[in-house]
Amino acid sequence: MKVLKKVGKWFLIILVIINLAIIVAGKTYLYKGVANTYLKGRSGPTIEEYKIFSNREVNAGKPKEWAVSKLNNSKKLSPENEKEFKDMQTIAYLVIKDDSIIHEQYWDGFGENSITNSFSMAKTFVSILVGAAIDEGKIKSVDEPVGDFLPEFKEGYNAKLKIKDLLTMSSGINFDEDYVNPFAYPAAAYYGSDLKKLTYKYKVTEEPGKTFKYLSGNSELLGFIIEKATGKKLGDYMSEKIWKQIGTKNKAYWSLDHEDGMEKAYCCFNSNARDFARLGKLYLDSGKCDGKQLISVDYVLNSIKPADLVDDDGNKNNKYGYAWWLIPNYKGHNIFYARGILGQYIVCIPDKKMIVVRLGKKREKRKDNNHPTDLYFYLDAALDMYGN
């Protein structure tokens, strides 16, 4: 009994010390992180976790129903693809061809109106909004200095940073992009309550516009810039310029750092497969919707071509534009796509007039040139079934 009391006493002392360290270090977001991961038997976020955060509603306008092809679901996934889809806990698989739904499947109780997180696909959506702000004259061009909007970037090395450097993931900022370390930027931003205070702690430490380095904080800074340039909350601007214009059916939810706070621009835009596909269609149609040019053709084309950069190994970039991932010449197709960390994808195959949306709970590791292995299963399935 004495031993147990002694162990209990030391356990309490250690617990108090840990809590004091967390409070003193300003890492109180760890409480929310641990409560919603390890105490629930998992090590990371889930696709429906928007429910634990405050959100800004992104209102839709007049909905436009997708046409349904006469060939809809006329073909079945191969046994190999079916197994891969289930192993990766796919919840939605949607293929649009010639502006019509040609294949649509849902799993695990999810359906066409189910709301789930896009995770880093939101980075692509932020890029779209930068294009809208440029077209509106709120931002002069992608070459405008970040310091024109954010005073924290007016002096020293920070003053070299341009909007284009954020779009192309070449900022040279010392963000610690680590998805395992609970003290790194992604976890602190996701579970924390003050994105601006957190993000402004980081500085430009390398020459901007030279080297590709994927950093979530870059997209968050773009969110700050859009808010400053337009005078509107990011979710409201998304609703006005894009979501209401492209025929989406359901309102979306953009998770915030606190009540009526700042959108998590680098992640956490929550919607459904059919409405996500509308964003793919917008870029497949070079920024035009129903005869109206929502995003300039030049901006769209620059977004989906490789930025003039090298990676850490000195290899020329051919995989990333303005927050769109690129796969050049895959089986004769030049593909661009948005992606999220748990296998969220909006894939555009222009020469086939095809959009593939996959949502799920798991993703395989990155393979060649930083593209996740499972992505090719979703691509190949669509091309094999409906590519002719």
C-alpha positions in Angstrom: 0.0 0.0 0.0 2.9 2.4 0.9 4.5 1.6 -2.5 1.2 2.4 -4.3 0.8 5.7 -2.4 4.4 6.6 -3.2 3.9 5.8 -6.9 0.7 7.8 -6.9 2.3 10.7 -5.3 5.1 10.9 -7.9 2.6 10.4 -10.7 0.7 13.4 -9.5 3.9 15.5 -9.1 5.0 14.6 -12.7 1.5 15.4 -14.0 1.5 18.8 -12.3 5.0 19.5 -13.7 3.9 18.5 -17.2 0.8 20.7 -17.0 2.8 23.7 -15.7 5.3 23.2 -18.6 2.4 23.1 -21.1 0.9 26.3 -19.7 4.2 28.2 -19.4 5.1 27.2 -22.9 1.8 28.3 -24.3 1.0 24.9 -25.7 -2.5 24.5 -24.2 -3.8 23.3 -27.6 -2.2 20.0 -26.7 -5.1 19.3 -24.3 -7.6 19.5 -27.2 -5.3 17.5 -29.4 -4.8 14.7 -26.9 -8.5 14.7 -26.0 -9.5 14.2 -29.6 -6.8 11.7 -30.7 -5.1 9.5 -28.1 -8.0 9.5 -25.6 -10.2 8.4 -28.5 -7.9 5.6 -29.5 -6.2 7.2 -32.6 -3.1 9.2 -33.4 -4.5 11.8 -35.8 -7.6 13.8 -37.0 -10.7 12.3 -38.6 -12.7 13.4 -41.6 -15.7 14.6 -39.6 -13.7 16.5 -36.9 -15.1 19.9 -38.1 -17.8 19.2 -35.5 -15.3 19.9 -32.6 -14.4 23.4 -34.0 -16.1 26.6 -34.6 -16.9 27.0 -38.3 -17.8 29.7 -40.8 -20.6 28.8 -43.1 -19.8 29.1 -46.8 -23.3 29.6 -48.3 -24.3 28.1 -51.6 -26.4 29.9 -54.2 -28.8 28.4 -56.7 -27.9 24.7 -57.0 -27.3 23.1 -60.3 -27.8 19.4 -60.4 -25.2 17.3 -62.2 -26.4 15.6 -65.3 -26.3 11.8 -65.0 -24.9 9.8 -67.9 -26.8 7.0 -69.4 -23.7 4.9 -68.7 -23.7 5.8 -65.0 -22.3 2.9 -63.0 -22.5 0.7 -66.0 -19.0 -0.6 -65.2 -17.7 -2.1 -61.9 -14.5 -1.6 -60.1 -12.0 -4.4 -60.7 -11.5 -6.8 -57.7 -8.0 -5.3 -57.2 -9.4 -1.7 -57.1 -12.3 -2.7 -54.9 -9.9 -4.2 -52.4 -7.6 -1.1 -52.5 -10.6 1.3 -52.1 -11.8 -0.6 -49.0 -8.3 -1.0 -47.6 -7.9 2.8 -47.8 -11.3 3.2 -46.2 -12.8 5.1 -49.2 -16.1 6.8 -48.4 -16.8 8.4 -51.8 -15.7 7.9 -55.4 -17.2 10.1 -58.1 -16.3 10.2 -61.8 -17.5 13.1 -64.0 -17.1 12.8 -67.7 -18.4 15.3 -70.3 -20.1 17.2 -67.4 -22.1 14.2 -66.4 -21.8 11.7 -63.5 -20.7 8.5 -65.0 -19.7 6.6 -61.8 -20.7 7.3 -58.2 -20.2 5.1 -55.1 -20.3 5.6 -51.4 -19.3 3.4 -48.5 -19.6 3.2 -44.7 -22.9 5.1 -44.5 -21.7 8.2 -46.3 -23.7 9.6 -49.2 -23.8 12.5 -51.8 -24.6 15.1 -49.2 -22.2 13.9 -46.4 -19.9 16.7 -45.1 -16.3 15.8 -44.5 -12.9 17.6 -44.4 -10.9 18.3 -47.5 -7.8 18.9 -45.4 -5.0 20.3 -47.7 -7.3 20.5 -50.7 -8.2 23.8 -49.0 -4.7 25.1 -50.0 -5.9 24.8 -53.6 -9.2 26.6 -52.8 -7.2 29.5 -51.3 -5.1 29.7 -54.5 -8.4 30.0 -56.4 -9.4 32.9 -54.1 -6.1 34.7 -54.8 -7.0 34.5 -58.5 -10.4 36.1 -57.7 -8.8 38.9 -55.7 -6.3 39.6 -58.5 -9.2 39.8 -61.0 -11.0 42.1 -58.7 -8.0 44.4 -58.4 -7.7 43.8 -54.7 -4.3 42.2 -55.3 -2.1 43.7 -58.0 -0.5 40.4 -59.2 1.2 37.3 -57.9 4.4 39.4 -57.8 3.1 41.8 -55.2 5.1 41.8 -52.0 3.5 40.1 -49.0 4.6 43.2 -47.0 2.0 45.3 -48.9 -0.6 43.5 -46.8 1.1 42.1 -43.8 3.4 44.6 -41.9 5.2 41.7 -40.3 6.8 41.2 -43.8 7.9 44.7 -44.5 11.5 44.5 -43.2 14.6 42.5 -43.5 14.6 39.1 -45.3 10.9 39.0 -44.8 10.5 41.9 -47.3 11.7 39.7 -50.1 8.6 37.5 -49.9 6.1 37.7 -52.7 2.6 36.2 -53.0 3.8 33.9 -55.8 6.3 32.4 -53.3 3.5 31.4 -51.0 1.4 30.0 -53.9 4.3 27.9 -55.2 5.5 26.7 -51.8 8.9 28.4 -52.2 8.6 31.0 -49.3 11.9 30.1 -47.5 10.0 30.5 -44.2 11.2 28.3 -41.4 7.8 26.6 -40.7 8.4 23.2 -39.1 6.1 20.9 -41.3 6.1 17.8 -39.2 2.9 15.7 -38.9 4.1 13.6 -36.1 5.6 16.2 -33.7 2.7 17.6 -31.6 4.8 20.8 -31.1 5.2 21.5 -34.8 3.2 24.0 -36.8 0.5 21.6 -38.3 -0.7 20.4 -34.9 -0.4 23.8 -33.2 -2.4 25.4 -36.0 -5.0 22.6 -36.2 -5.8 22.5 -32.5 -4.7 26.0 -31.4 -6.8 29.1 -31.0 -4.7 31.9 -32.4 -3.5 31.3 -36.0 -2.1 34.8 -36.5 0.0 34.8 -33.3 1.3 31.3 -34.2 2.0 32.0 -37.8 3.8 35.3 -37.3 6.4 33.6 -35.1 8.0 32.1 -38.2 10.4 34.1 -40.5 11.9 34.0 -44.0 15.3 32.3 -43.5 16.1 31.2 -47.1 15.9 33.0 -50.4 12.3 33.0 -51.5 11.2 31.8 -55.0 14.0 29.3 -55.4 13.3 26.0 -53.7 10.0 24.0 -53.4 9.3 23.1 -49.8 5.7 22.2 -48.9 4.6 24.2 -45.9 1.1 24.6 -44.5 1.9 28.1 -43.1 2.3 29.5 -46.6 -1.4 28.9 -47.3 -2.4 30.3 -44.0 -0.5 33.5 -44.8 -2.4 33.7 -48.1 -5.6 33.5 -46.1 -4.4 36.5 -44.0 -3.6 38.4 -47.2 -7.0 37.7 -48.8 -8.8 38.9 -45.7 -6.7 42.1 -45.6 -7.0 42.7 -49.3 -10.7 42.2 -49.6 -11.9 43.3 -46.2 -13.9 40.1 -46.0 -13.6 36.9 -44.0 -12.1 34.1 -46.1 -15.3 31.9 -45.9 -17.5 34.8 -46.9 -15.3 35.7 -49.9 -15.3 32.0 -50.9 -19.1 32.0 -50.8 -19.4 35.3 -52.8 -16.8 34.6 -55.5 -16.9 30.9 -56.0 -19.3 28.7 -54.0 -22.5 30.7 -54.9 -21.3 31.0 -58.5 -20.5 27.4 -59.5 -23.8 25.6 -58.7 -22.9 23.9 -55.5 -25.9 22.3 -53.7 -24.8 22.4 -50.0 -23.3 25.0 -47.8 -19.8 24.2 -46.8 -18.1 24.8 -43.4 -14.6 26.3 -43.0 -13.2 25.5 -39.5 -11.9 28.5 -37.5 -9.2 28.9 -34.8 -11.9 30.2 -32.4 -15.4 31.5 -32.4 -15.8 34.1 -35.3 -12.0 33.8 -35.7 -9.7 33.0 -38.6 -10.2 30.2 -41.1 -7.7 27.4 -41.1 -6.8 28.3 -44.7 -4.3 25.5 -45.0 -6.9 22.9 -44.3 -10.3 22.3 -43.0 -12.8 23.2 -45.7 -15.6 20.7 -45.3 -18.0 19.7 -48.1 -19.1 16.7 -50.2 -17.9 14.9 -53.3 -20.4 16.4 -55.8 -19.7 20.0 -54.7 -16.0 19.4 -54.6 -16.2 18.3 -58.2 -17.6 21.7 -59.1 -14.2 23.2 -58.3 -12.5 20.7 -60.6 -15.0 21.7 -63.3 -14.2 25.4 -62.9 -10.6 24.8 -63.6 -11.3 22.2 -66.3 -13.3 25.0 -68.0 -10.4 27.5 -67.6 -12.1 29.5 -64.9 -15.4 29.9 -66.6 -18.8 28.9 -65.4 -22.1 29.4 -67.3 -20.4 31.8 -69.7 -19.0 33.9 -66.8 -15.2 34.2 -66.3 -14.9 33.7 -62.5 -11.1 33.3 -62.6 -8.9 34.7 -65.4 -7.7 32.2 -68.0 -4.1 33.3 -67.5 -4.2 32.7 -63.8 -5.8 29.3 -64.3 -3.2 28.3 -66.8 -0.3 29.5 -64.7 -1.8 27.6 -61.7 -1.6 24.3 -63.5 1.9 24.5 -65.0 5.1 23.8 -63.0 6.5 26.7 -61.1 10.1 27.5 -62.0 11.7 26.0 -58.9 14.0 23.2 -57.8 13.5 20.8 -54.9 16.0 20.2 -52.0 18.0 17.8 -54.2 18.3 20.4 -57.0 15.8 18.6 -59.3 13.7 20.8 -61.5 10.1 21.1 -60.3 7.5 19.4 -62.5 4.9 18.5 -59.8 3.5 21.8 -58.4 2.0 25.0 -59.7 -0.1 27.5 -57.7 -1.2 25.0 -55.1 -2.2 22.4 -57.7 -0.3 19.1 -57.9 0.7 18.1 -61.4 1.4 14.7 -63.0 2.8 15.3 -66.5 2.3 12.7 -69.2 0.7 9.9 -67.1 -0.2 7.3 -69.7 -0.4 10.1 -72.2 -2.5 12.4 -70.0 -1.4 15.7 -68.3 -3.2 15.7 -65.0 -3.6 18.3 -62.3 -5.2 17.7 -58.9 -5.8 18.9 -55.3 -5.2 16.6 -52.4 -5.6 16.2 -48.6 -3.7 14.2 -46.1 -6.2 11.3 -45.7 -6.6 10.7 -49.4 -8.9 13.6 -50.4 -8.5 14.2 -54.1 -10.0 16.3 -56.9 -8.3 15.0 -60.1 -8.7 16.7 -63.5 -7.9 14.9 -66.7 -8.4 17.6 -69.4 -8.1 15.6 -72.6 -10.8 13.2 -71.3 -13.0 16.0 -69.9 -12.9 13.9 -66.7 -13.0 14.8 -63.0 -12.4 12.2 -60.3 -13.2 12.9 -56.7 -12.1 10.5 -54.0 -12.8 11.0 -50.3 -11.7 8.7 -47.5 -10.0 8.0 -44.2 -6.6 6.8 -45.2 -3.9 7.4 -47.8 -0.8 5.5 -48.8 2.7 6.9 -48.5 4.1 9.2 -51.2 5.8 7.4 -54.0 7.4 8.8 -57.1 7.8 12.6 -57.3 5.8 13.0 -54.1 2.5 11.6 -55.4 0.7 9.1 -53.0 0.6 5.5 -54.3 -3.2 5.1 -53.8 -3.9 8.1 -56.1 -3.0 5.9 -59.1 -5.6 3.3 -58.2 -8.4 6.0 -58.4 -6.9 7.4 -61.6 -6.5 4.0 -63.2 -10.0 2.8 -62.2 -11.6 5.9 -63.8 -9.5 5.6 -67.0 -9.9 1.8 -67.3 -13.7 2.0 -66.9 -14.6 5.2 -68.7 -11.4 6.5 -70.5 -12.5 5.4 -74.0 
